[in-house]
Amino acid sequence: MNEIEKQARELLVNRRRAILQLFEKNSSAERELFEAPRSPDWADRALAEKDTTVLHNVSEGERIELNEIEASLRRIEAGTYGDCEQCGSRIGRQRLRAIPEARRCISCTEALARP
């Protein structure tokens, strides 16, 4: 494992740990909202429903990020980390340092972003 892979692995593992802690915290908060007695006040009900929606959206974002992190860790273990999944060329070191879960080189990423 080279230095970039070691650094990326450490960053990814730490981020995964933080996401899992946040996910557990959000899950607990969501359970509390569902288990709380329902208020007859429509404003309180609306606020509780909004809170539940926000927590669900955050959780979905966390799941997506967690999937990206897991995929990156698998690429490190497989020895394919740093290879563009689209063209097969190497992803630049600076890009991997900035975005350790990057799947594509900058050229392929830009090409996908063009209409």
Buried (B, 14 or more C-beta within 10 A) or exposed (E): EEEBBEEBBEBBEEBBEEBEEEBEEBEEBBEEEEEEEEEEEEEEEEEBEEBBEEBEEBBEEBEEBBEBBEEBBEBBEEEEBBBBBBEEEEBBEEBBEEBBBBBBBEBBBEEEEEE
